[in-house]
Amino acid sequence: MSSERRGLGKGLEALIPPAPTPSGVTEVEVDRIVPNPRQPRQALDPEALQELATSIEEQGLVQPLVVTEVEGGFQLLVGERRWRAAQLAGLEMVPVVIREATPQQMVELALVENLQREDLNPLETATAYQQLVEEFGMTQQEVADKVGKNRVTVTNTLRLLKLPDEVKNALLSDEISEGHARAMLRLRGGVAQLQVLQAIINKGLSVRQTEDLVRRMVEEPKTEPKPPQKSPELRALEDEFRQALGTKVNLTQGSRGGRLVIYYYSDEELQGIYDVIVGD
């Protein structure tokens, strides 16, 4: 096991100590259980859920759910997939372990459970990290310690939330991978990121190809816009001014007038220009 997953092995006891009352396995009605509103996972695979329901029909629910008591029933802490599959399988009673938990512990436990199972989409993970930081005042380092990741990993995951909605939706629907999304973070502005997204989808770019494309876009020098070409008539008039004044002249013309710039390089030249224009 790598050092980055060190916190995930601590298990339920480390995050939520047993309640002061006996907390062994007991049976409760499945319809008295409500889902964890702080569950970071936003979607469940219907096909995988049905497969689990079929297994539960045949073998029963072997691993108990973990719940906490709330008014009128119980709230899930661990085991939402098993709970929903048990409902599909038609179970009326399910085994549970009852624990006490604060709102913060509910987020932490749901997050750690899904990270252990690698069930979360990167955006779901980022949203859970953000909830721990913003709602419970945890630092990114504290979040990293809690879930067994290093701080840089947590920081980079949180940055995914800054991507345009179109990119985030593509990541949620598996049109692009986390590697594609991370590559786009180098770009400033949603327009460029959306251009890369379309290139990934239309051309089937790999993560490495996406990184190369982004690098070229970042390193591409910004060229100054070329001034509009002057008409022959305007150039001829500019030459006449130059000859008459004996110095460099720049004449530009727009739709509502123009500008005549006369250059001089000494007081004597300025006096000469004055004499030509104003006279004695």
SERO-4910 file (N, C-alpha, C, O; in steps of 0.05 Angstrom, whole numbers):
BEGIN
 pado doro    nc1    nc2    nc3   cac1   cac2   cac3    cc1    cc2    cc3    oc1    oc2    oc3
  Met    A     17    -24      0      0      0      0     18     25      0     36     27     16
  Ser    A     11     44    -18     28     67    -21     23     86      3      3     84     17
  Ser    A     43    104      7     41    123     29     18    142     25      7    152     45
  Glu    A     10    147      0    -12    166     -5    -39    156      5    -57    172      9
  Arg    A    -42    130      8    -67    119     18    -66    112     47    -82     97     57
  Arg    A    -47    124     62    -43    116     89    -67    121    107    -73    105    125
  Gly    A    -82    143    102   -105    149    119   -130    132    113   -147    130    130
  Leu    A   -131    120     89   -155    105     82   -156     79     97   -178     67     98
  Gly    A   -135     69    107   -135     43    120   -144     45    149   -145     24    163
  Lys    A   -149     69    160   -156     71    188   -184     60    194   -189     52    217
  Gly    A   -201     61    174   -227     48    177   -247     65    193   -241     87    202
  Leu    A   -270     52    198   -292     66    211   -285     74    240   -293     96    248
  Glu    A   -271     57    254   -266     63    282   -250     88    286   -254    103    305
  Ala    A   -232     94    266   -215    118    268   -231    143    263   -226    164    276
  Leu    A   -251    142    246   -267    165    239   -290    169    258   -296    192    266
  Ile    A   -304    148    265   -327    150    282   -325    129    304   -330    105    299
  Pro    A   -318    136    328   -316    117    350   -344    105    356   -364    118    350
  Pro    A   -344     82    368   -370     69    374   -387     87    392   -376    102    409
  Ala    A   -413     84    389   -432     99    406   -429     88    435   -422     65    438
  Pro    A   -437    104    455   -435     94    482   -454     71    488   -449     56    506
  Thr    A   -475     69    472   -494     46    475   -484     23    458   -468     28    440
  Pro    A   -493     -1    463   -484    -24    447   -489    -19    418   -510    -10    410
  Ser    A   -469    -25    401   -471    -19    373   -465    -43    355   -452    -41    335
  Gly    A   -475    -66    364   -472    -90    347   -491    -90    324   -506    -71    320
  Val    A   -491   -111    309   -509   -113    285   -537   -118    294   -542   -135    311
  Thr    A   -555   -103    283   -584   -106    288   -599   -104    262   -588    -95    242
  Glu    A   -624   -112    262   -641   -111    238   -661    -88    240   -673    -84    261
  Val    A   -663    -73    219   -683    -51    218   -698    -52    192   -688    -63    172
  Glu    A   -721    -39    191   -737    -38    166   -722    -21    146   -712      0    152
  Val    A   -720    -31    122   -705    -17    101   -717     10     94   -703     29     87
  Asp    A   -744     13     97   -757     38     91   -755     59    113   -765     81    110
  Arg    A   -742     52    135   -737     71    157   -710     85    153   -703    102    169
  Ile    A   -696     77    133   -669     88    128   -671    109    106   -684    105     86
  Val    A   -658    131    111   -656    153     91   -627    156     82   -609    151     98
  Pro    A   -623    166     58   -595    169     48   -580    192     62   -593    210     74
  Asn    A   -554    190     61   -537    211     72   -538    236     53   -529    234     30
  Pro    A   -549    259     62   -550    282     45   -523    293     38   -521    309     19
  Arg    A   -502    285     52   -475    294     46   -459    274     31   -434    275     30
  Gln    A   -473    255     19   -459    234      2   -447    248    -22   -461    261    -38
  Pro    A   -420    245    -26   -407    259    -48   -414    247    -75   -413    261    -95
  Arg    A   -420    221    -76   -426    208   -101   -453    217   -112   -473    215    -98
  Gln    A   -453    227   -137   -477    239   -148   -493    220   -165   -516    225   -171
  Ala    A   -481    198   -174   -494    180   -192   -485    151   -187   -463    146   -179
  Leu    A   -504    133   -191   -498    104   -188   -503     91   -215   -522     97   -229
  Asp    A   -486     71   -222   -488     56   -247   -512     38   -244   -511     19   -228
  Pro    A   -534     42   -260   -558     25   -257   -552     -4   -262   -563    -22   -249
  Glu    A   -535    -10   -282   -529    -38   -288   -515    -52   -265   -521    -74   -257
  Ala    A   -494    -38   -253   -480    -49   -231   -498    -52   -206   -496    -71   -191
  Leu    A   -516    -33   -203   -535    -34   -181   -554    -59   -183   -560    -72   -164
  Gln    A   -562    -64   -208   -580    -87   -212   -565   -113   -207   -576   -132   -196
  Glu    A   -540   -114   -215   -524   -138   -210   -521   -143   -180   -523   -166   -171
  Leu    A   -516   -121   -165   -514   -124   -136   -541   -133   -124   -541   -149   -105
  Ala    A   -563   -123   -134   -589   -131   -124   -594   -160   -129   -605   -174   -112
  Thr    A   -586   -171   -152   -589   -199   -158   -573   -216   -139   -582   -237   -129
  Ser    A   -548   -207   -133   -532   -221   -113   -544   -221    -86   -543   -242    -72
  Ile    A   -556   -199    -78   -569   -197    -51   -594   -215    -50   -599   -227    -29
  Glu    A   -608   -217    -73   -631   -235    -73   -623   -264    -68   -637   -279    -55
  Glu    A   -599   -271    -79   -590   -299    -76   -576   -304    -50   -580   -326    -38
  Gln    A   -561   -285    -40   -544   -290    -16   -552   -273      8   -541   -278     30
  Gly    A   -570   -254      5   -576   -236     26   -555   -214     28   -535   -214     14
  Leu    A   -560   -195     46   -542   -173     50   -522   -181     72   -527   -181     96
  Val    A   -498   -189     62   -478   -201     80   -465   -180     98   -462   -184    122
  Gln    A   -457   -157     85   -443   -136    100   -464   -116    110   -478   -104     94
  Pro    A   -465   -111    137   -485    -92    147   -480    -64    138   -457    -56    133
  Leu    A   -501    -48    137   -499    -20    132   -491     -6    158   -494    -17    180
  Val    A   -480     18    156   -474     34    180   -492     58    179   -493     73    160
  Val    A   -506     62    201   -526     84    202   -523     99    228   -509     91    247
  Thr    A   -536    122    229   -538    138    254   -568    144    258   -583    147    239
  Glu    A   -575    145    283   -604    150    290   -611    179    284   -596    197    292
  Val    A   -634    183    271   -646    209    267   -675    207    275   -685    185    280
  Glu    A   -688    230    276   -716    230    285   -733    213    265   -734    219    241
  Gly    A   -746    193    276   -764    177    259   -750    154    245   -764    139    231
  Gly    A   -724    151    248   -711    128    234   -681    130    235   -669    136    256
  Phe    A   -668    124    212   -639    122    211   -629    135    186   -643    136    165
  Gln    A   -605    146    188   -592    158    164   -567    143    158   -551    136    176
  Leu    A   -563    138    132   -540    122    123   -514    137    128   -512    161    124
  Leu    A   -494    122    137   -467    133    138   -450    118    118   -434    131    104
  Val    A   -453     92    116   -437     76     97   -456     55     85   -471     42     99
  Gly    A   -454     52     59   -468     30     45   -492     38     28   -511     23     27
  Glu    A   -490     61     15   -514     70     -1   -519     51    -24   -543     45    -29
  Arg    A   -499     41    -37   -503     22    -59   -518     -3    -49   -537    -12    -62
  Arg    A   -508    -14    -27   -521    -38    -16   -549    -33     -7   -567    -50    -10
  Trp    A   -554     -9      5   -581     -2     13   -600      0    -11   -622    -11    -10
  Arg    A   -592     14    -32   -609     16    -55   -613    -11    -69   -635    -17    -79
  Ala    A   -592    -27    -70   -594    -54    -82   -613    -71    -65   -628    -87    -76
  Ala    A   -612    -68    -39   -630    -83    -22   -659    -76    -27   -677    -93    -26
  Gln    A   -664    -50    -32   -691    -42    -39   -700    -54    -66   -722    -64    -68
  Leu    A   -681    -55    -85   -688    -67   -111   -693    -97   -108   -710   -108   -122
  Ala    A   -678   -109    -89   -682   -138    -85   -707   -145    -69   -714   -168    -66
  Gly    A   -720   -124    -59   -745   -128    -44   -742   -135    -15   -761   -145     -2
  Leu    A   -718   -131     -3   -714   -137     25   -731   -118     42   -732    -94     37
  Glu    A   -743   -128     63   -758   -111     82   -742   -104    106   -746    -83    118
  Met    A   -723   -121    114   -705   -116    137   -676   -119    127   -670   -135    110
  Val    A   -659   -102    139   -631   -103    131   -614   -101    157   -622    -89    176
  Pro    A   -591   -114    157   -573   -112    180   -559    -85    180   -549    -76    160
  Val    A   -557    -73    204   -543    -47    207   -526    -47    232   -531    -62    251
  Val    A   -506    -29    231   -491    -22    255   -497      7    261   -494     24    243
  Ile    A   -506     13    285   -514     40    292   -491     55    305   -479     45    324
  Arg    A   -485     79    295   -463     95    305   -473    124    309   -492    132    296
  Glu    A   -459    139    326   -464    167    328   -445    182    309   -422    173    306
  Ala    A   -454    204    297   -437    218    278   -445    247    276   -468    254    276
  Thr    A   -425    264    276   -430    293    271   -433    297    241   -425    280    225
  Pro    A   -444    320    232   -445    326    203   -418    324    189   -417    313    167
  Gln    A   -397    333    202   -371    332    190   -362    303    187   -351    295    166
  Gln    A   -367    287    207   -359    258    205   -375    244    184   -365    225    171
  Met    A   -400    253    179   -416    241    158   -403    246    130   -402    228    113
  Val    A   -393    270    126   -379    276    101   -354    260     98   -348    248     78
  Glu    A   -338    260    120   -312    247    120   -315    217    114   -301    205     98
  Leu    A   -334    205    128   -337    176    125   -347    168     97   -337    149     86
  Ala    A   -367    183     87   -377    177     60   -355    181     39   -352    165     20
  Leu    A   -338    201     43   -316    207     25   -296    184     26   -287    174      5
  Val    A   -287    177     50   -267    157     53   -276    130     43   -261    115     30
  Glu    A   -302    123     48   -312     97     38   -311     96      8   -302     76     -3
  Asn    A   -319    117     -6   -319    117    -35   -291    118    -46   -286    106    -67
  Leu    A   -272    132    -33   -245    132    -42   -232    104    -39   -217     96    -56
  Gln    A   -239     90    -18   -229     63    -14   -239     45    -37   -224     28    -46
  Arg    A   -263     49    -45   -275     32    -66   -269     44    -94   -276     31   -114
  Glu    A   -257     68    -95   -251     82   -120   -277     85   -136   -277     82   -161
  Asp    A   -298     92   -122   -325     96   -135   -330    124   -145   -348    129   -161
  Leu    A   -314    143   -135   -321    171   -141   -308    181   -167   -286    175   -173
  Asn    A   -324    197   -181   -313    212   -204   -296    235   -192   -301    244   -170
  Pro    A   -275    243   -207   -257    264   -196   -272    290   -188   -265    302   -168
  Leu    A   -294    297   -202   -309    320   -194   -324    316   -168   -327    335   -152
  Glu    A   -334    292   -164   -348    286   -139   -328    287   -116   -335    297    -94
  Thr    A   -304    277   -120   -283    279   -100   -277    309    -94   -275    316    -71
  Ala    A   -274    325   -115   -268    353   -112   -290    367    -96   -285    384    -79
  Thr    A   -315    361   -102   -338    373    -88   -337    366    -58   -343    383    -41
  Ala    A   -331    341    -52   -329    333    -24   -306    347    -10   -309    356     13
  Tyr    A   -283    349    -23   -261    365    -11   -269    393     -6   -264    404     16
  Gln    A   -283    405    -25   -292    433    -22   -311    436      1   -310    456     16
  Gln    A   -328    417      5   -347    418     28   -332    417     54   -339    431     73
  Leu    A   -312    400     56   -297    398     81   -282    425     87   -280    433    110
  Val    A   -272    438     65   -258    463     68   -276    486     75   -272    500     94
  Glu    A   -298    489     59   -315    512     62   -335    510     85   -341    529     99
  Glu    A   -346    486     88   -367    483    108   -356    478    136   -368    486    156
  Phe    A   -334    463    137   -323    455    163   -297    468    170   -285    462    191
  Gly    A   -287    487    152   -263    502    158   -238    487    159   -218    495    172
  Met    A   -236    464    146   -212    448    145   -193    460    125   -201    470    105
  Thr    A   -167    458    131   -147    466    111   -143    444     91   -151    421     96
  Gln    A   -131    451     69   -126    430     49   -107    408     60   -110    385     53
  Gln    A    -88    416     77    -71    396     89    -86    378    107    -81    354    108
  Glu    A   -105    389    122   -122    372    140   -139    353    124   -143    330    132
  Val    A   -150    362    102   -165    345     84   -147    322     74   -155    299     74
  Ala    A   -123    329     65   -104    310     55    -98    288     76    -97    265     70
  Asp    A    -93    297    100    -87    278    122   -110    260    127   -107    236    133
  Lys    A   -135    271    125   -159    255    132   -163    233    112   -171    211    119
  Val    A   -159    239     86   -165    219     65   -141    204     55   -143    188     37
  Gly    A   -117    210     67    -93    194     60    -82    202     33    -70    185     19
  Lys    A    -84    227     25    -72    238      1    -51    259      9    -51    268     31
  Asn    A    -34    267    -11    -17    289     -5    -31    315    -12    -50    315    -27
  Arg    A    -21    337     -1    -35    363     -4    -37    372    -33    -57    383    -42
  Val    A    -16    367    -49    -16    375    -77    -38    361    -92    -51    373   -109
  Thr    A    -43    335    -86    -64    320    -99    -91    333    -93   -108    336   -110
  Val    A    -95    340    -68   -120    353    -60   -124    380    -74   -145    386    -84
  Thr    A   -102    396    -75   -103    422    -88   -110    420   -117   -127    434   -127
  Asn    A    -97    401   -131   -102    397   -160   -130    387   -165   -143    394   -185
  Thr    A   -140    370   -147   -168    360   -151   -188    383   -147   -207    385   -162
  Leu    A   -183    400   -128   -201    423   -123   -201    442   -147   -222    454   -153
  Arg    A   -179    444   -161   -177    462   -184   -196    453   -207   -203    470   -224
  Leu    A   -204    428   -208   -222    418   -228   -249    433   -227   -262    435   -247
  Leu    A   -256    443   -204   -282    457   -201   -282    484   -215   -303    496   -219
  Lys    A   -259    494   -223   -257    520   -236   -261    517   -266   -263    538   -280
  Leu    A   -262    493   -277   -266    489   -305   -294    497   -314   -313    497   -297
  Pro    A   -298    504   -339   -325    511   -349   -344    487   -345   -336    464   -344
  Asp    A   -370    493   -344   -390    472   -339   -389    451   -361   -393    427   -356
  Glu    A   -384    460   -386   -383    440   -408   -361    420   -404   -365    396   -410
  Val    A   -338    429   -394   -316    411   -389   -323    392   -366   -317    368   -367
  Lys    A   -334    404   -345   -341    387   -321   -362    366   -329   -361    343   -319
  Asn    A   -382    373   -345   -402    354   -354   -389    332   -370   -397    308   -368
  Ala    A   -370    339   -387   -356    318   -403   -340    299   -385   -338    275   -391
  Leu    A   -329    310   -364   -314    293   -345   -334    275   -329   -328    252   -325
  Leu    A   -356    286   -321   -376    269   -307   -387    247   -324   -393    225   -314
  Ser    A   -390    252   -350   -402    232   -368   -380    214   -381   -386    198   -399
  Asp    A   -355    217   -372   -333    201   -381   -326    205   -411   -314    188   -424
  Glu    A   -334    229   -422   -325    235   -449   -296    242   -449   -282    238   -469
  Ile    A   -286    253   -427   -258    259   -423   -249    247   -397   -265    242   -379
  Ser    A   -223    244   -393   -212    233   -368   -202    256   -350   -201    279   -359
  Glu    A   -195    249   -326   -184    268   -308   -158    280   -319   -153    304   -315
  Gly    A   -142    263   -333   -118    273   -345   -123    295   -365   -108    315   -367
  His    A   -143    291   -382   -151    312   -402   -158    338   -387   -149    359   -395
  Ala    A   -175    335   -366   -184    359   -351   -160    373   -338   -159    398   -339
  Arg    A   -142    358   -326   -119    371   -313   -102    386   -334    -91    407   -327
  Ala    A    -99    375   -357    -83    388   -378    -95    416   -385    -81    435   -390
  Met    A   -122    417   -385   -135    442   -393   -133    464   -372   -137    487   -377
  Leu    A   -126    456   -347   -123    476   -326   -100    495   -331    -99    517   -319
  Arg    A    -81    489   -349    -59    507   -356    -69    531   -372    -56    552   -372
  Leu    A    -92    528   -384   -102    550   -401   -118    570   -385   -132    563   -366
  Arg    A   -115    595   -392   -129    616   -379   -154    623   -396   -151    629   -419
  Gly    A   -177    622   -383   -201    630   -397   -216    606   -408   -204    587   -418
  Gly    A   -242    607   -406   -259    585   -415   -260    580   -444   -264    558   -453
  Val    A   -255    601   -461   -257    599   -490   -236    579   -499   -242    561   -515
  Ala    A   -211    583   -490   -189    565   -498   -194    536   -489   -189    517   -503
  Gln    A   -205    534   -464   -210    507   -453   -232    493   -469   -230    469   -473
  Leu    A   -252    508   -478   -273    496   -494   -263    488   -521   -272    468   -533
  Gln    A   -244    503   -532   -232    495   -558   -217    469   -556   -219    452   -573
  Val    A   -203    465   -533   -189    440   -529   -208    417   -525   -204    395   -534
  Leu    A   -230    423   -510   -250    402   -506   -261    392   -532   -264    367   -536
  Gln    A   -268    410   -550   -278    402   -576   -257    386   -592   -264    366   -606
  Ala    A   -232    393   -590   -211    378   -603   -209    350   -592   -205    331   -607
  Ile    A   -211    347   -566   -209    321   -553   -232    303   -563   -227    280   -571
  Ile    A   -256    314   -563   -280    298   -571   -280    292   -601   -285    270   -609
  Asn    A   -274    312   -617   -276    309   -646   -253    292   -658   -257    277   -677
  Lys    A   -229    295   -646   -206    281   -657   -197    257   -640   -178    243   -647
  Gly    A   -210    253   -617   -203    230   -600   -175    233   -589   -160    213   -588
  Leu    A   -167    257   -580   -140    262   -571   -135    246   -545   -152    245   -527
  Ser    A   -111    235   -543   -102    223   -518    -94    244   -498    -93    268   -505
  Val    A    -89    236   -473    -80    256   -453    -54    268   -462    -51    293   -460
  Arg    A    -35    252   -472     -9    263   -481    -13    283   -504      0    304   -505
  Gln    A    -30    276   -523    -35    294   -545    -48    320   -536    -43    342   -546
  Thr    A    -66    318   -516    -79    341   -505    -58    359   -491    -59    384   -494
  Glu    A    -40    347   -476    -19    362   -463     -2    377   -483      6    400   -479
  Asp    A      5    364   -505     21    376   -526      5    400   -539     17    421   -544
  Leu    A    -20    396   -543    -37    418   -555    -38    442   -536    -34    465   -545
  Val    A    -42    437   -511    -44    458   -491    -17    473   -489    -16    497   -488
  Arg    A      5    457   -489     32    470   -488     36    488   -512     47    510   -508
  Arg    A     28    480   -535     32    497   -559     15    522   -556     24    544   -564
  Met    A     -9    520   -546    -27    543   -543    -16    562   -522    -18    587   -525
  Val    A     -4    552   -501      7    569   -480     32    583   -489     37    606   -483
  Glu    A     49    569   -505     75    580   -514     73    596   -539     92    610   -546
  Glu    A     50    595   -552     47    610   -578     50    640   -573     35    651   -558
  Pro    A     69    652   -588     73    681   -583     50    697   -594     38    691   -615
  Lys    A     43    718   -579     22    736   -587     32    756   -607     49    773   -600
  Thr    A     23    756   -632     32    775   -652     15    800   -651     -9    800   -647
  Glu    A     29    822   -654     16    848   -654     -1    851   -680      9    843   -701
  Pro    A    -24    861   -678    -40    865   -703    -27    884   -722    -17    905   -714
  Lys    A    -26    877   -747    -13    894   -767    -31    918   -773    -55    916   -775
  Pro    A    -18    941   -776    -34    965   -783    -46    962   -810    -34    949   -828
  Pro    A    -69    974   -815    -81    972   -842    -64    985   -863    -50   1005   -858
  Gln    A    -65    974   -887    -49    984   -909    -60   1012   -918    -84   1016   -919
  Lys    A    -41   1030   -923    -49   1057   -932    -54   1057   -962    -41   1043   -977
  Ser    A    -74   1072   -970    -80   1075   -998    -58   1090  -1012    -44   1106  -1000
  Pro    A    -55   1087  -1038    -35   1102  -1054    -39   1132  -1051    -20   1147  -1050
  Glu    A    -64   1141  -1050    -70   1169  -1047    -60   1180  -1021    -48   1201  -1019
  Leu    A    -64   1164   -999    -55   1173   -973    -25   1173   -971    -13   1191   -959
  Arg    A    -12   1154   -983     17   1153   -983     29   1177   -999     49   1189   -991
  Ala    A     16   1184  -1021     25   1207  -1037     23   1233  -1021     41   1250  -1022
  Leu    A      0   1236  -1007     -4   1260   -991     16   1261   -968     26   1282   -961
  Glu    A     23   1237   -956     42   1236   -935     70   1244   -945     85   1258   -931
  Asp    A     77   1236   -969    102   1244   -981    104   1274   -986    125   1287   -982
  Glu    A     82   1286   -994     82   1315   -999     86   1330   -973    102   1349   -972
  Phe    A     73   1321   -951     78   1334   -925    108   1331   -917    120   1349   -907
  Arg    A    119   1307   -922    146   1302   -914    166   1320   -929    185   1331   -917
  Gln    A    161   1323   -954    178   1341   -970    175   1370   -962    195   1385   -961
  Ala    A    151   1378   -957    146   1406   -951    158   1414   -923    168   1435   -920
  Leu    A    156   1395   -904    165   1401   -877    193   1392   -871    206   1401   -852
  Gly    A    204   1375   -889    232   1366   -886    236   1348   -862    258   1347   -850
  Thr    A    216   1332   -855    219   1313   -832    199   1290   -836    182   1290   -853
  Lys    A    202   1271   -818    184   1247   -819    156   1255   -812    151   1270   -793
  Val    A    137   1244   -827    109   1250   -823     93   1223   -825     99   1206   -841
  Asn    A     74   1220   -807     57   1196   -808     28   1205   -810     18   1219   -792
  Leu    A     15   1197   -831    -13   1205   -836    -31   1180   -836    -26   1162   -852
  Thr    A    -51   1180   -819    -70   1158   -817    -98   1169   -821   -103   1192   -815
  Gln    A   -115   1152   -832   -143   1161   -838   -162   1139   -829   -158   1116   -834
  Gly    A   -184   1148   -816   -205   1130   -807   -231   1138   -819   -233   1156   -836
  Ser    A   -253   1125   -810   -279   1131   -821   -289   1158   -813   -306   1170   -826
  Arg    A   -279   1169   -790   -288   1195   -781   -264   1214   -777   -262   1226   -756
  Gly    A   -248   1216   -797   -225   1234   -795   -199   1218   -794   -198   1195   -802
  Gly    A   -178   1231   -783   -152   1218   -783   -133   1232   -765   -141   1248   -748
  Arg    A   -107   1227   -769    -87   1238   -751    -62   1244   -768    -53   1227   -783
  Leu    A    -51   1267   -763    -26   1275   -776     -5   1279   -754     -8   1296   -737
  Val    A     16   1262   -755     37   1263   -735     62   1273   -749     72   1261   -768
  Ile    A     73   1295   -738     98   1307   -749    120   1303   -729    117   1311   -706
  Tyr    A    142   1291   -737    164   1285   -719    186   1306   -722    191   1316   -744
  Tyr    A    199   1314   -700    222   1331   -701    242   1321   -680    235   1308   -661
  Tyr    A    268   1327   -685    289   1315   -668    307   1336   -656    328   1329   -644
  Ser    A    300   1361   -659    316   1382   -646    299   1408   -645    278   1410   -658
  Asp    A    308   1427   -629    293   1452   -628    294   1467   -654    275   1481   -662
  Glu    A    317   1463   -668    320   1476   -694    299   1465   -714    287   1481   -730
  Glu    A    295   1439   -714    276   1427   -732    248   1436   -725    232   1441   -743
  Leu    A    242   1439   -699    216   1448   -691    211   1477   -701    189   1484   -710
  Gln    A    231   1493   -699    229   1521   -709    224   1521   -739    209   1537   -749
  Gly    A    238   1503   -753    235   1502   -782    207   1494   -790    195   1505   -808
  Ile    A    196   1474   -775    168   1466   -781    149   1488   -775    130   1493   -790
  Tyr    A    154   1503   -753    137   1525   -746    137   1546   -768    116   1557   -776
  Asp    A    161   1552   -778    163   1573   -799    148   1565   -824    136   1582   -837
  Val    A    149   1539   -831    135   1530   -855    105   1532   -852     91   1541   -870
  Ile    A     95   1524   -829     66   1523   -825     54   1550   -818     34   1559   -830
  Val    A     67   1565   -799     56   1590   -789     67   1613   -806     53   1633   -810
  Gly    A     92   1611   -814    104   1633   -829    116   1653   -810    116   1650   -785
  Asp    A    127   1675   -821    140   1696   -805    119   1711   -789    127   1730   -774
***
